[in-house]
Amino acid sequence: MPSPNDHRTDPRDSPGGAGAAALAPAVAVREVTHRYGRGADAVTALGPLSLDIPAGEFLVLVGPSGSGKSTLLRLIAGFEHASQGDVTVHGRTPEPGRQAGVVFQQPRLFPWRTVGENISLALRYAGVPRAERSSRVEELLERVGLAGTARRRTWQISGGQQQRVAIARALAGGKDLLLLDEPFAALDALTRERLQEDLRTVSARTGITSVFVTHSVDEAVFLGTRAVVLSAGPGKVALDVPIPLPRTGDDDPDGLRGLPGYAALRAEIGAAVRDAAR
């Protein structure tokens, strides 16, 4: 079995290296620290931390509870602003709903609307003409494996299907950045694996830039093109490693998990997570 380090790239070719210096990252996190509370009651949740996320990358944030993974995601989404440092998306300060589609742990669908109406609403806010919305809804539902469900009520579909609708709705906005905060955490193991496969396929075929928060090392290796392990709070980068596994959109999940490189990466990232929790 090859060493986990066999998968590392030359620093000059990494997102932050000299080879990428001429390309502006899709997301830039610069010396960010974030605190909750004030004065003696202030708690530092994150940082100092710096990251570059190139366009088209699928970055997975993994680490123990309290490491600031979700905090970092909220900063990138523009839901919060860093106490110190800067976060930019395509060179601009992020604003909620403007630069990124966001998927949460719960689908947060409108139960009084049909599946199609939930997605159509996102298309409306994205400025898609009414005449085009129906075909776009069908296209998005097919993309996430839910073709033919547009007229169903959200309470008539399973939890896993609801989360697929949430992903389709996030993609409907036409943003080139997708943020996902443990979207599969509440699902059973079989549904979770199926949605991981679906998301990996969507990512490979669309090339959308993604940031995914998880506690699962296996999920991190399976989904990501790069994994960043954050240390116990305040969260800092404990490991930053590329995941150079095949990514065509038609990859066999069992075949991927059976690769020696897969096992080596899972061992390396798992060890880093355990060390980060100490």
Disulfide bonds with the S-S distance in Angstrom:
none
